[in-house]
Amino acid sequence: MATPTGAVVAPAGLDREQWLAVRRTGIGGSEIAAVLGMSKYASPYEVYLDKRGELPLDRPQPAELAEAAFWGHQHEPTIAAVFAERTGLGVVDGPGTLAHVERRWMLANLDRHVLEPGESTPSSLLEIKTRSAYQLDEWLHGVPDGPALQTHWYLAVTGYRNAHVAALLGGNRLIVHRVERDEQLVEHLVEIVGRFWQGVRDGTPPAVDGSEATERLLGHLYDVQADAVTVADPAEVLPLLERRRELKTREARTADELREVDNRLKAAAGEAEVVTVQGSVAYTYRQNGPLSQKRFAAAHPTLAQQYTRRVDALDTKRLAAEHPDEFRAHRARRLVVPNHQESAA
């Protein structure tokens, strides 16, 4: 089974390593948000390194993402069946990984193909999502940006004119949206992602961005050689250090200003926990923060002893002394700028 502009390049049922290897031959729908810098789990730089083969093929996912992916996979058949029952449309499994017939780097792994009543040839696709109930408002009036871009990428690969997105929110509410193909959006996606893919082929990486995903990646990316020295290009590094000094100064100034505002609000509250303005609650200053354990122990030593318990904890000092190589291999990297650099004019 093929689509108007999609051809099968890998069959369904590949083992995970084979499937991951196929993914490296192009860009798939689940990577579009990352390529565009819109994902909190991966950055354009990480996708680039992965496609270049510079990252482990089957590297561990963040625990939060892995757990969500597991439950998404478990719920997928049920969501597909309920979608078919409620819409009267047919659903069939796809034959495997699809690639655009002309741009073979455009890849798609569809959750399901959709058949109109009485038809035997699919005419659209179904994208299935499992999301938290906290995201309900984002889904009520349409498909959020990330899934919408992924769905349009699949439309770009397959040539279908529309798609359906079925999202299970909080495990007990199914929301279905029909997505019509936006030709202008498709063209923009193909152009932007095409430039990214050309960079992969040419060995031209995207700029390192300020995302948390990139921060996590760089913290564990390299096999670090202890005390090794890199002689950096002054034209690259010195402007970055200057910019860092400016931002750190601004950060400190902003923190002081924010603390001043907060302290004035706390002073205005006095002994009250709730402060109202013009009949509405403006803010609260409740005594419900973390317990000050040192002050409590000093004031009530007997009670503190009564409620003290021992917990299992990793003896990091002993581990470092007896297994220094293993200890070092699992330490995070820290960026430290010497004080003379921070204070330089």
C-alpha positions in Angstrom: 0.0 0.0 0.0 1.4 3.4 -1.0 0.1 6.9 -0.8 -0.2 9.6 -3.6 3.4 10.8 -2.9 4.7 8.2 -0.4 6.6 5.0 -1.1 7.5 2.2 1.4 11.2 2.2 2.2 11.2 -0.1 5.2 8.7 -2.8 6.2 6.7 -2.8 9.4 8.0 -5.1 12.2 11.7 -4.2 12.1 13.5 -4.6 15.3 14.3 -1.4 17.1 17.9 -1.1 16.0 17.0 -1.6 12.3 14.1 0.9 12.7 16.4 3.5 14.3 18.9 3.0 11.5 16.2 3.7 8.9 15.3 6.9 10.8 18.8 8.2 10.3 18.3 8.3 6.5 16.0 11.3 6.8 13.7 13.4 9.0 10.5 11.9 10.5 7.4 13.6 11.8 8.3 13.2 15.5 11.5 15.2 14.8 9.9 18.2 13.2 9.3 20.2 16.4 12.9 19.6 17.5 14.3 20.7 14.1 12.2 23.9 14.4 13.4 24.5 17.9 10.0 23.9 19.4 10.6 20.8 21.5 11.6 20.7 25.2 13.0 17.2 24.8 15.4 17.6 21.8 17.1 20.5 20.0 18.1 21.0 16.4 21.7 20.3 17.4 20.9 17.0 18.9 18.9 15.9 15.8 21.9 17.0 13.7 24.3 14.9 15.6 22.0 11.9 15.6 21.5 12.1 11.8 25.3 12.4 11.4 25.8 9.2 13.4 27.6 11.0 16.2 25.3 9.9 19.0 24.6 6.3 20.1 21.9 4.7 18.0 19.6 3.7 20.8 20.5 6.2 23.6 18.3 6.4 26.7 15.4 8.7 26.6 14.5 11.1 29.5 12.5 9.1 32.0 9.4 11.3 31.6 9.5 10.9 27.8 10.1 7.2 27.9 7.1 6.7 30.3 4.8 8.8 28.1 5.9 6.9 25.0 5.2 3.6 26.7 1.7 4.5 27.6 1.0 6.1 24.3 2.0 2.8 22.6 -0.2 0.8 25.0 -3.3 3.0 24.3 -2.8 3.3 20.6 -4.9 0.3 19.5 -7.8 1.3 21.8 -7.8 4.9 20.6 -7.8 3.8 17.0 -10.7 1.5 17.5 -12.8 4.1 19.4 -12.0 6.7 16.7 -13.3 4.3 14.0 -16.4 3.5 16.0 -17.3 7.2 16.7 -16.5 8.5 13.2 -17.6 5.6 11.0 -14.3 5.7 9.3 -12.1 2.7 8.7 -8.5 2.4 10.1 -5.7 0.1 8.9 -2.1 -0.3 10.0 0.5 1.1 7.7 3.0 -1.0 5.7 6.0 0.5 7.4 8.2 3.6 6.9 7.2 5.8 4.1 9.4 8.3 2.2 8.4 11.0 -0.3 8.9 9.7 -3.8 11.0 12.6 -4.8 12.6 13.8 -1.6 13.6 10.5 0.0 14.8 12.2 3.2 11.2 13.1 4.0 10.1 10.1 6.2 6.8 9.2 7.9 5.7 6.4 10.3 2.0 6.8 10.4 -0.1 5.5 13.3 -2.9 4.5 11.0 -4.3 5.0 7.5 -7.9 6.1 7.2 -10.5 4.7 4.8 -13.8 6.5 3.9 -16.9 4.2 4.2 -17.1 1.7 1.4 -13.6 2.4 0.2 -10.7 0.0 0.1 -7.9 2.5 -0.5 -6.9 4.9 2.3 -7.4 8.5 1.6 -6.1 10.1 4.8 -4.2 9.3 7.9 -4.7 9.1 11.7 -2.3 10.6 14.2 -2.8 9.3 17.7 -1.8 11.1 20.9 -2.0 10.4 24.6 -1.9 13.5 26.8 -2.4 14.8 30.3 -5.7 16.1 31.4 -3.9 19.4 32.2 -3.5 19.9 28.4 -7.3 19.7 27.8 -7.6 23.5 27.1 -4.9 23.3 24.4 -6.9 20.6 22.5 -10.4 21.9 22.8 -10.3 24.2 19.8 -7.7 22.6 17.6 -4.5 20.6 17.4 -1.6 22.3 19.3 1.4 23.4 17.4 3.7 20.4 17.9 1.3 17.7 16.8 -0.1 20.0 14.1 3.4 20.4 12.6 4.0 16.6 12.8 0.6 15.9 11.1 1.4 18.4 8.3 4.7 16.7 7.8 2.9 13.5 7.3 0.6 15.2 4.8 3.7 16.5 3.0 5.2 13.0 2.8 2.0 11.1 1.9 0.3 13.6 -0.4 -3.0 13.1 1.4 -5.4 16.1 1.4 -6.4 15.8 5.1 -5.7 14.0 8.3 -7.3 13.1 11.5 -5.8 13.6 15.0 -7.3 11.7 17.9 -6.0 12.7 21.4 -6.9 10.9 24.6 -6.8 13.4 27.4 -6.3 12.3 31.0 -7.2 8.7 30.0 -10.9 9.4 29.8 -11.7 12.0 27.2 -11.1 11.5 23.4 -10.9 14.6 21.2 -10.8 14.3 17.5 -9.8 17.0 15.0 -9.8 16.9 11.2 -6.8 18.7 9.7 -7.0 20.1 6.2 -3.8 20.3 4.2 -2.3 23.8 4.2 -0.2 23.9 1.0 1.6 27.0 2.1 2.6 25.5 5.4 3.7 22.3 3.7 5.9 24.3 1.4 7.4 26.2 4.3 8.1 23.0 6.2 9.8 21.3 3.2 11.9 24.4 2.7 13.0 24.8 6.3 13.6 21.2 7.1 15.2 20.7 3.7 17.8 23.3 4.6 18.4 21.5 7.8 18.9 18.2 6.0 21.3 19.8 3.6 23.3 20.9 6.6 23.3 17.3 7.8 24.7 16.1 4.5 27.2 18.9 4.3 28.4 18.6 7.9 27.2 22.1 8.7 25.6 22.0 12.2 22.9 24.3 13.3 23.7 27.0 15.9 23.9 25.8 19.5 20.8 27.2 21.1 19.8 28.1 24.7 17.4 25.2 25.2 17.4 22.9 28.2 17.6 20.0 25.7 20.9 21.3 24.4 22.2 21.9 27.9 21.5 18.3 28.9 23.1 17.0 25.7 26.3 19.0 26.1 26.6 18.0 29.7 27.1 14.3 28.7 28.0 14.5 25.0 31.8 13.9 25.1 34.1 11.4 26.6 36.0 14.0 28.6 39.8 13.9 29.0 40.8 15.1 32.4 42.5 18.5 32.3 42.8 18.4 28.5 43.1 21.9 27.0 41.4 23.4 23.9 43.0 26.4 22.4 39.9 28.4 21.3 39.5 31.1 18.7 39.4 34.5 20.4 37.0 35.8 17.8 34.5 33.2 18.9 35.0 32.9 22.6 35.8 36.5 23.8 32.4 38.0 22.5 30.6 35.1 24.3 32.4 35.8 27.5 31.6 39.5 27.2 27.9 38.7 26.6 27.9 36.3 29.5 29.3 39.0 31.8 26.5 41.4 30.6 23.8 38.8 31.2 25.1 37.8 34.7 25.2 41.5 35.7 21.6 41.9 34.4 20.6 38.7 36.2 22.0 39.9 39.5 20.4 43.3 39.1 17.0 41.8 38.2 17.2 39.4 41.2 17.9 42.3 43.6 15.0 44.4 42.1 12.7 41.4 42.3 13.7 40.7 45.9 13.0 44.4 46.8 9.5 44.2 45.3 8.8 40.9 47.1 10.0 42.3 50.4 7.8 45.3 50.1 4.8 43.1 49.3 5.6 41.0 52.4 5.9 44.0 54.6 2.5 45.3 53.4 1.0 41.9 54.4 2.2 42.3 58.0 0.5 39.6 60.1 -2.1 38.7 57.5 -1.8 35.7 55.1 -4.2 37.1 52.5 -4.0 40.6 50.9 -6.9 42.0 48.9 -7.1 45.0 46.6 -10.5 46.4 45.5 -12.3 43.4 46.9 -10.2 40.7 45.1 -7.3 38.6 46.4 -4.1 40.3 45.1 -1.6 37.9 46.7 -1.0 35.6 49.7 1.9 35.3 52.1 1.1 32.1 54.0 3.2 30.2 56.5 3.1 27.0 54.4 6.6 26.8 53.0 9.3 24.2 53.7 10.1 23.5 57.4 13.3 25.1 58.7 14.8 22.0 60.1 17.7 23.6 61.9 15.5 26.2 63.7 13.0 23.4 64.6 15.7 21.2 66.0 17.2 24.0 68.0 13.8 24.9 69.4 12.5 21.4 70.0 15.4 19.0 70.2 13.4 16.1 71.7 10.7 16.3 69.1 13.4 16.5 66.4 15.1 13.4 67.7 11.7 11.6 67.8 11.0 12.3 64.2 14.5 11.8 62.8 14.8 8.8 60.5 17.7 7.3 58.6 17.5 6.9 54.8 19.6 5.0 52.4 22.0 7.2 50.5 24.9 6.6 48.1 28.2 7.1 49.8 29.7 9.3 47.1 33.0 10.0 48.9 33.8 6.3 49.3 32.7 5.6 45.7 35.0 8.4 44.4 37.9 7.1 46.5 37.5 3.4 45.6 36.2 3.6 42.0 37.4 7.0 40.7 36.9 6.2 37.0 33.3 5.1 37.3 32.6 8.0 39.6 34.0 10.5 37.1 32.2 8.9 34.1 28.8 9.7 35.7 29.5 13.3 36.9 27.9 16.2 35.1 30.1 18.8 33.5 30.0 22.4 35.0 30.8 25.6 33.2 33.0 27.7 35.4 34.3 31.1 34.3 37.3 32.4 36.5 36.5 35.5 38.6 39.1 37.6 36.7 37.1 36.9 33.5 33.8 37.8 35.1 35.2 41.1 36.5 37.2 42.1 33.5 36.2 45.5 32.1 
